[in-house]
Amino acid sequence: MIIVDVILLLKFLGWILASTPRLALLICWILTLVFILLFPVKIRIATNNLKRAFPERSSRWILCTAVTSISRTFEGALLMIALPSISSAKLSLSFSLSEQASKFLSDKKMHPVIWLVPHFSHTEVLTTLPVYFRNDRLLHAIYRPLKNFKLDIYLKSLREKNGLIGINRKSSLFRSIDVMKSKQILAILFDQNAGKVGCITDFFGFPCSSTTLPEILHTKYNPELYFVYPRRITFWKSEIIFEPIKCERNFNLTRFSNNWLEHKLKTDKSLRDSWLWLHDRWKIRGQISLYKSHDIDHSG
């Protein structure tokens, strides 16, 4: 009963936020302030991550970037709640498509595609992209399920409203293979901590656990590859970017993806402020030997 009430509240809140974006902006900063006061351990994770990535920066810069990143995280969460209540006309005005994005979405050819998606604040808007498809393409995305089943089902339904198909991370390998074989699109959040199932790679000069699924699928099925992400312009407004990746079939995609993201975070303030620095990216859970992604056997 409590969960049902929460879902009704989220639906009502989504309608209110979509109708009054200025209120959404105010709520975003209130949530940020409350979070900072109540969860100092989380703040330390964000600031420690930034110190690791940018040791030359001042403490003030580190703190300001961490607070901005947290506010962007809440901005993205509120956007997810409001998306079902935002009209298509408003969405197209607020979230424009780059030239490469428009070209891809209007392509009528059927071939396997992998979108490598980093954790930026407006990432949820990518779930609306299937409305632009000009053929029978389907967009599949791997997600991490919530512990509460009913709430997980509700949030999954929000993301699937415009045609996206969610793939539970627990069954991602076999479902991903089916997606490649059927010449469809698979979106993968490649910058999450992959835990024990990942391989140890380098990110900002420190070891971290990275998923090898994109590299395995690329080696096996040779799909088209894109970095796909929204570059924030202002509150609930961004440009959706598609960057094609040109590479050979035996390309070390895992390492390349980390290097690409590291470069973006170093050189683009908008992307740096929008990335999820709260994520414990460098926490390694149980791996003993440090091995590289190109050492993995992709046969079979």
Salt bridges, closest charged atoms under 4 A:
GLU75 OE2 - HIS122 NE2 2.55
GLU75 OE2 - ARG232 NE 3.12
ASP107 OD2 - HIS111 NE2 3.43
ASP107 OD2 - ARG137 NH2 3.70
GLU124 OE2 - ARG159 NH2 2.81
GLU160 OE2 - LYS156 NZ 2.74
ASP191 OD1 - HIS119 ND1 3.11
GLU215 OE2 - HIS298 NE2 3.42
GLU224 OE2 - HIS111 NE2 3.46
GLU243 OE2 - LYS264 NZ 2.92
GLU262 OE2 - LYS266 NZ 2.94
ASP268 OD2 - ARG231 NE 2.84
ASP273 OD2 - LYS269 NZ 2.60
ASP295 OD1 - HIS294 ND1 3.22
